[in-house]
Amino acid sequence: MNAIEIRGLKKSFRGLYALDGLNMTVPVGAIYGFIGENGSGKSTTEKLICGHLVPDSGKIRMFDKSYKNAGVRARVGALIENTGCFPNASIYQNLMMQAINLNLESPDEEIRRVLKIVRMEEEGRLKFKKCSLGMKQRIGIAMALLGDPALLILDEPINGLDTDGMRIMREILVDITKNYGCTVLISSHILGELEKIATHYGIIRQGKMIQELSAAEMESRCRMFASLKAADMQRAWGVLRQKYGNVKAEDGYIRIYDVNDTEQLVAVLMENGISVSEIKKNRIGLEEYYIGLMSAKEGK
């Protein structure tokens, strides 16, 4: 069963399509990284799933039922754009207002539960306006978690956070899926952070899904390369280019793609009287894979 299944989704604004036949599949239990440039249709998709917008055509199903089903709607939590909190009210008071709005049983118990999940059980009395950006983002997630949803939709929750804030956010999102059985759909431009937690990816461009794949599939498609520094970089580049073909100079290193044997690389350069000062193996990351995919699409 899939948490989200979208087929042929279209949405236009003033005659221009923000989504143009989008297909999307989010498995239950996934952390689904939703990737695309500004204006590609990510936020529009999330708003349609949440019922904030009405589609022109297409189908949206969640947990094998129509997204309009009241029981399904009750299983969705979302943080899109901002938390919508009252600045002069405390964190606890803001959460209580939302809990009452949702008509939750035992609201105090539920608030304490979600504050614990977002690592803020000791900050309930703090006024919202005194919270840092990272705290505000976590409060927003706590709001979305009220009522124990099965699906959590997050629009750019890690943008603008410092290193520690991003680390805490990663831990929370992994905890939500592993220990609370919640599926997470998350959009972000910080692909290096997304790569650390996502189990699946969807790459959208100009309102169409151009690729969906699991983290394992992503890793298998990301090419291996060796990078090195040599005493004579120009000569080394020429020798390696002639020997291996797919060689690039980048960030002060020479990259040789699809080569696993670093000892052979060193031997080739030594045979040509070039000493190697540094060499390492690596794999293309999500950001570089995404940029390559976008460049290939633009080239068509």
Summary of the structure (lengths in Angstrom):
residues: 300
radius of gyration: 23.4
end to end distance: 35.3
largest distance: 76.4
contacts: 958
relative contact order: 0.14
helix: 39%
strand: 30%
